[in-house]
Every structure is written in structure tokens, then in C-alpha cells.
Amino acid sequence: MKIAYLTAQYYPDFGGAEVCVHNICRTLADQEDEAVVITTVAGPPAEPDFNYGIIRLWNRTCGLLRKVPFLGKFYLHTVLDELQKEHQFDLWQVTGGYPMGVYAVEFFRKNNIPCILRCCGEDIQKFPEIGYGYRLNPKIDELACRYYPMFDGLVALTPTVLEEYRQLGIPDGKVRIIPNGCDSAKFAAIKRDNDKICELRRKYGAEDKKIILTTGRYHPKKGFDRIPEIAAYLKKSGMDFIWIIAGKGNGVILEKFPEAENLGIICVEDVVSSKGVFSLPPDSLIELYCMADIYVFPTLIETFGMVLVEAMAAGLPIVTTDAPGVRDVIEDGVNGVKVPVDDTSALAEKTAEILSDETRYRELSDNVLAMAADKYDWKVVTGHYIDFYRSLTGK
């Protein structure tokens, strides 16, 4: 099969959507299917050596679609027509419902090209309390209601997303629940490099301290502003630790909370591939997972939570919230511990309990490692996508 992946989010940026598209394409190429990423993100000075194709469109396409929809749609359809004629793709998968999905789907329908939509966050979910979700805008919600159901198939990362599709009138038969994944073997290889792990712990002054890790970009929905309060609880309990928050924009936490540094909080924003080796997620981020002792995630809402699976692949016990999206991934007491959303004292208490109970710690660690390999490895996840593609293309 020859699959096109149309996405407004891609490398050199990286988050859950970018990591997913890259690893599906990489795995497909390894299995001798053909994958091409078509993105509106401008490329880096030197493009990595992908084992799949990548085509970069005008980087203002999404802005034009939002501001002048009829012009943006005309440009987008013209480009899609040229690419389809040149490459003869068997199927197009669009990552992101708005603006790319709603304005691309009519082209696919008009030309009888099988098409799949994968919503991945604020294009499908709504959280009015923090102003999260494109669909809080009635005009965009109307577009979603009209155009999302026009796709031949839709990917839901979790049952939470499936329920959102149902509310748009999309029948279950059109939807496949397919989670994000992880490269279990790569995490395991880095975890086994004891010299590297010891070196990293020395770098952060944590040879004899516990390391708590939280990852992800700074965003109100992540709940990262609660971390200083959780850390204060842990300090009062006598725990000696550092808390690393890794991801774009998290330096603002040190500015907003002057006490954070004294609480052992370290913000790492520059997470890039080490030694010129390209990987999504970057090797340097995987190394942070592998040197940590526990993963704490105080999120308010997720579509899936790629970071949870990455933490599993590193064998980290997880303490998180019973938030939408998270509750579909974490089974309380099996592959993590959940507490009510915004309950900072409970997050601190559960973190301390797990770190002080060696038997429970080891049980959770063993469980998450097994689940990462059996359920979330990219080979397993990509197999679900291939099955979906074949059901729509007949190939």
C-alpha cells in the first residue's frame, strides 16, 4: 500500500502527533509499505535521513485556511490534486481535524479516495474551564459536525475520543480505537546502559536522590502549575528528590513560582536528539525517562497521553489523575495509580507511598514494561493501522 499522511504538525516540532506519524511511517517503511508525510511545517536546516518520504507544503497553509477559508481551500485542493496524480496514493490519513481535516475531506470524497481522520486533541475535545478546544468556537464546531463524518474512517486514540465522535453523529462502525505507541526495544537498550544512566544522575546531582519526572509542553491542561505544591508536600514528608519537568515552555514554572528551585524542581526545555542521531522522541528525552525513578503527571485532560506510554516503556511506576483520556490508559493499581483531578495532596501521598514500598514499586514497574511491549509497541500499533487501511482499500 501507498499511504499519504497529511499533517499540520511535524518535525522539527515534536509532540504526540509528530511522534505518532513518524513512528507509523518508519514502521511501515521497515515492512516494505510506502509512506509519505505531507506537512505544512517548515523543515529544519538539515533534513534527517528518513526512511520514508516527506513533502513540505507552504508553511502558511493553515493560517490561510483559518483566515481566508475559500482561498486556503482552493490552494490545498490544488496541491492535493497534484500530489495524488503524481503519487497515486491508495489512502490518505489526516492528522488534525481543524483546519486541515475539515478543508481536505471534500477533495477526497470528490475523487473517491479512501480517507481517514485522526483527531489528536483540541480538534475534538472541549474543556471550557481553561478555554481548551477549537470546538468551543460555534463556527468551528459547526465545521466539525459537518465534515468529520464525511471521512471513510476515523481513529480514536481512546474510548473518550470515541464518545466525542458519537456526539458528532459518527457511527461506531466508522471508528477504530488505536492507541499511540512506543519503541520498547530502544527504551530497553538505553535503560541497560548503566554507565550512561549513572552519568546522567551525576549531571543532575541525583546520585543519592529520587528522581521524579514529568514530561510534555507547558499548557494549562497539563496541570504543571500544581507541581510546586505537590513538591512542597513531599519536602515536608522528608523525601530527598529532584523533580525534572521536561518539555517546551516549562521554564515559565520557575518564573511563576520562585520557590520551585528550592523545592528541587528543574525545568529542561532543550530536549533534542543527541550525537546527531534522529529519533522521535529524541534520545535525550528517552534518557531522562530511563534515569528517573517515578513518573508523575498532574494533567486535567488528555486525548491519550503519549507520555504515559513512554513512561511505561522505561519501566516507571506512574502516579496521575483520573482525567479524561488518562482513565482509558491507566488501570488503577495495575499500570499506575490514579487520584482525583486537582488533588495535589493525593498525588504527593501516592508518590511517596510507591517510592517507599519496594514490593509495590517492582510490581508496577514489571506491569508497565510488559504492557508497553505487548500492547503499545509501534509494531503492534502499526498493525492495527494496516488492518484499518486494508478494510477501506481492499488491499
C-alpha positions in Angstrom: 0.0 0.0 0.0 1.0 3.6 -0.6 -0.3 5.9 2.2 -0.2 9.7 2.5 -0.1 11.3 5.9 -1.3 14.9 5.8 -0.5 16.8 8.9 0.0 20.4 10.1 2.1 19.2 13.0 5.5 17.7 12.2 9.3 17.7 12.9 11.2 19.8 13.8 8.4 20.3 16.3 7.6 17.2 18.3 4.8 16.2 20.4 2.4 13.2 20.5 1.1 13.8 16.9 4.6 14.1 15.5 5.9 11.1 17.3 3.0 9.0 16.2 3.2 9.9 12.5 6.9 9.4 12.4 6.9 6.0 14.0 4.0 4.7 12.0 5.7 5.8 8.8 9.0 4.4 9.9 7.5 1.1 10.8 5.5 0.9 7.6 8.7 1.5 5.6 10.5 -1.2 7.5 7.7 -3.6 6.5 8.0 -2.5 2.8 4.9 -0.5 2.6 5.3 3.1 1.3 4.5 6.1 3.4 4.8 9.8 2.6 4.4 12.6 5.1 2.9 15.8 3.7 3.2 18.7 6.1 2.9 22.4 6.2 5.7 22.8 8.8 8.9 24.3 7.5 11.8 22.0 7.6 15.0 22.2 9.7 18.3 23.5 8.1 19.3 19.8 7.5 16.6 17.2 7.0 17.1 14.0 8.9 17.6 10.8 6.9 14.0 9.5 7.0 13.3 6.0 5.6 10.1 7.4 4.2 9.1 10.3 2.0 8.4 13.8 3.3 6.9 16.7 1.3 6.7 20.1 2.8 4.0 22.5 1.6 3.7 26.2 2.1 4.1 26.8 5.8 1.3 29.4 5.9 -1.4 27.0 4.6 -3.1 26.6 7.9 -3.1 30.3 8.6 -4.8 30.9 5.2 -7.3 28.1 5.9 -8.3 29.8 9.1 -8.3 33.4 7.9 -9.5 33.1 4.3 -11.0 29.7 4.1 -12.1 29.8 0.4 -8.6 30.8 -0.8 -6.9 28.3 1.6 -9.2 25.5 0.5 -8.5 26.3 -3.2 -4.8 26.2 -2.6 -5.0 23.0 -0.6 -7.1 21.1 -3.1 -4.9 22.2 -5.9 -1.8 20.8 -4.1 -3.6 17.6 -3.1 -4.7 17.1 -6.7 -1.1 17.5 -8.0 0.3 15.1 -5.3 -2.4 12.5 -5.9 -1.8 12.5 -9.7 1.9 12.2 -9.1 2.0 9.5 -6.4 -1.3 7.6 -6.8 -1.8 7.1 -3.1 -4.1 4.3 -2.0 -5.3 6.2 1.0 -4.9 9.5 2.8 -4.7 9.8 6.6 -5.2 13.3 8.0 -3.8 14.1 11.5 -5.8 17.0 12.9 -9.4 17.7 12.3 -9.2 21.5 12.2 -8.3 23.2 10.0 -6.6 20.5 7.8 -9.3 17.8 8.1 -12.4 19.9 7.5 -11.0 21.6 4.4 -9.3 18.5 2.8 -12.1 15.9 3.1 -14.2 17.2 0.2 -11.3 16.7 -2.2 -11.0 13.0 -1.1 -14.8 12.5 -1.4 -14.9 14.2 -4.8 -12.2 11.9 -6.2 -13.3 8.7 -4.4 -10.0 8.4 -2.5 -10.3 6.5 0.8 -9.5 8.8 3.7 -9.1 8.6 7.5 -9.1 11.3 10.1 -7.1 11.0 13.3 -8.1 13.7 15.8 -5.5 14.3 18.4 -6.5 16.9 21.0 -8.1 20.3 20.8 -9.6 19.5 17.4 -12.0 17.1 19.1 -12.1 17.7 22.9 -13.5 20.6 24.8 -12.6 21.9 28.3 -14.4 25.2 28.8 -12.9 25.8 32.3 -9.5 26.5 30.7 -10.7 27.6 27.2 -9.4 24.4 25.6 -10.8 23.1 22.4 -11.3 24.6 18.9 -14.9 23.5 19.0 -15.7 26.0 21.8 -16.0 28.3 18.8 -19.5 27.7 17.4 -18.3 28.2 13.8 -15.6 25.6 14.1 -17.9 23.2 16.0 -20.3 23.5 13.0 -17.5 22.6 10.6 -16.6 19.6 12.7 -20.2 18.4 12.8 -20.4 18.8 9.0 -17.1 17.5 7.8 -15.7 15.0 10.3 -18.5 12.4 9.4 -17.5 12.7 5.7 -14.3 10.7 6.3 -14.5 7.0 5.4 -12.9 6.1 8.8 -11.8 7.8 12.0 -9.1 6.9 14.5 -10.0 7.3 18.2 -7.0 7.2 20.5 -9.2 6.2 23.4 -12.8 5.5 24.3 -13.1 9.1 25.5 -12.4 10.3 21.9 -14.9 7.7 20.5 -17.6 9.2 22.7 -16.8 12.7 21.2 -17.2 11.2 17.7 -20.5 9.7 18.7 -21.7 13.2 19.8 -21.0 14.4 16.3 -23.2 11.7 14.9 -20.4 9.5 13.6 -21.4 5.8 13.8 -19.2 3.4 15.7 -18.6 1.3 12.6 -16.5 4.1 11.1 -14.2 4.3 14.1 -11.2 2.3 15.2 -9.7 2.7 18.6 -6.0 2.7 18.1 -3.6 4.0 20.8 -0.3 5.7 20.4 2.8 3.6 20.9 6.4 3.4 21.9 9.7 1.9 20.8 10.1 -0.7 23.5 13.4 -2.0 22.3 15.0 1.4 22.2 13.9 2.3 25.7 15.2 -1.1 27.0 18.6 -0.6 25.3 19.1 2.8 26.9 17.8 1.6 30.3 20.5 -1.1 30.2 23.3 1.4 29.7 24.2 1.7 33.3 27.2 3.9 32.7 25.1 6.4 30.8 22.4 6.4 33.5 24.9 7.0 36.3 26.5 9.8 34.3 23.1 11.5 33.9 22.3 11.1 37.6 25.6 12.8 38.4 24.9 15.6 35.9 21.7 16.4 37.8 23.2 15.9 41.3 20.9 13.0 42.0 23.2 10.1 42.8 21.6 9.5 46.1 18.2 11.2 45.4 15.0 10.0 44.0 14.2 11.4 40.5 10.6 12.4 39.8 9.9 13.0 36.1 7.1 14.9 34.3 7.2 15.5 30.5 5.2 17.5 28.0 4.9 21.0 26.7 3.7 23.7 29.1 -0.1 24.1 28.7 -2.9 24.8 31.1 -4.5 21.4 30.5 -1.3 19.6 31.8 -1.7 20.9 35.3 2.0 21.6 35.7 1.4 24.6 37.8 0.3 22.2 40.5 3.8 20.7 40.7 5.4 23.2 43.1 2.5 22.4 45.6 3.0 18.7 45.2 6.8 19.1 45.7 6.2 21.1 48.8 4.1 18.2 50.3 6.9 15.8 49.5 9.6 18.0 51.1 7.5 18.3 54.2 7.4 14.5 54.4 11.2 14.4 54.4 11.8 13.0 50.9 15.1 13.9 49.2 14.4 14.2 45.5 14.7 16.3 42.4 11.8 16.8 40.0 12.6 17.2 36.4 10.0 18.8 34.1 11.0 18.3 30.5 9.3 20.0 27.6 8.9 23.2 25.6 7.9 26.3 27.6 8.2 24.8 31.1 10.8 27.3 32.2 7.9 29.6 32.9 7.2 27.5 36.0 10.4 28.8 37.6 9.3 32.3 36.8 5.8 31.9 38.2 6.8 30.0 41.3 10.1 31.5 42.8 10.1 28.7 45.4 10.2 26.0 42.8 14.0 25.8 42.6 14.3 25.4 46.4 11.8 22.6 46.1 14.2 20.6 43.8 12.3 21.4 40.6 14.4 21.5 37.4 13.0 22.5 34.1 14.6 21.1 30.9 13.3 22.7 27.7 16.0 21.9 25.2 15.3 18.2 24.6 17.0 17.3 21.3 18.4 14.2 19.6 21.9 13.5 20.9 25.0 13.0 18.8 23.1 13.8 15.6 21.0 10.7 15.8 17.4 11.3 14.7 14.7 9.9 16.9 11.2 10.8 17.9 11.1 11.0 20.8 14.7 12.3 21.0 17.3 10.0 22.6 18.0 12.7 25.2 14.3 12.6 26.3 14.3 8.8 26.4 17.5 9.0 28.6 15.5 11.2 31.1 12.8 8.6 31.3 15.3 5.8 31.8 17.2 7.6 34.7 14.1 8.6 36.6 12.5 6.6 39.5 8.9 7.5 39.1 6.6 9.4 36.6 4.1 11.9 38.0 1.5 13.5 35.7 -1.0 16.0 37.2 -3.0 16.6 34.0 -6.5 17.9 33.8 -7.5 16.4 30.4 -5.7 14.3 27.7 -6.7 12.8 24.4 -4.4 9.9 25.1 -1.2 10.9 26.9 1.7 9.7 24.8 4.0 10.4 27.7 2.3 7.7 29.8 3.2 5.0 27.3 6.8 6.4 27.1 7.0 6.2 30.9 5.7 2.6 30.7 8.4 1.7 28.2 11.0 3.0 30.7 9.5 0.8 33.5 8.4 3.8 35.6 5.6 3.5 38.1 3.0 6.2 37.2 1.1 8.5 39.5 -1.5 10.5 37.7 -5.1 11.8 37.7 -8.4 10.2 36.7 -8.7 12.7 33.9 -10.4 12.1 30.5 -8.0 10.2 28.2 -5.8 9.1 31.1 -8.5 6.9 32.6 -8.5 5.0 29.3 -4.8 4.2 29.5 -4.1 3.8 33.2 -5.8 1.0 35.2 -5.5 1.9 38.8 -3.2 -0.3 40.8 -2.2 -2.3 37.6 -0.1 0.0 35.4 -0.3 3.1 37.6 -2.1 4.9 40.4 -4.9 7.5 39.8 -6.2 10.2 42.1 -8.9 12.8 41.5 -8.1 15.6 39.2 -6.5 18.6 41.0 -5.9 16.7 44.2 -2.3 17.7 44.8 -2.1 16.2 48.3 -3.2 12.8 47.0 -0.6 13.0 44.2 2.1 13.6 46.7 0.9 10.9 49.1 0.7 8.2 46.4 4.1 9.2 45.0 5.7 8.9 48.5 3.9 5.6 49.1 5.1 3.9 45.9 8.7 5.1 46.4 8.8 3.8 49.9 7.3 0.4 49.1 9.8 -1.7 47.2 7.5 -4.6 46.5 4.7 -2.4 45.1 7.2 -0.4 43.2 8.6 -3.5 41.5 5.2 -4.9 40.7 4.1 -1.7 39.0 7.4 -1.5 37.1 7.1 -5.0 35.8 3.5 -4.5 34.8 4.2 -1.3 32.8 7.1 -2.9 31.0 5.1 -5.9 29.9 2.2 -3.7 28.8 4.4 -1.4 26.8 5.9 -4.3 24.9 2.6 -6.3 24.4 0.1 -3.6 23.7 1.9 -0.3 22.8 4.9 -1.2 20.8 4.9 0.5 17.4 4.8 -2.8 15.5 1.6 -3.7 17.3 0.1 -0.3 16.9 1.0 -0.1 13.2 -0.5 -3.5 12.7 -3.9 -2.0 13.8 -3.5 0.8 11.3 -2.7 -1.6 8.5 -5.8 -3.6 9.2 -7.8 -0.4 9.1 -6.3 0.7 5.8 -7.0 -2.7 4.2 -10.6 -2.7 5.3 -11.0 0.6 3.4 -8.9 -0.1 0.4 -9.4 -3.8 -0.1 -5.6 -4.3 -0.5 
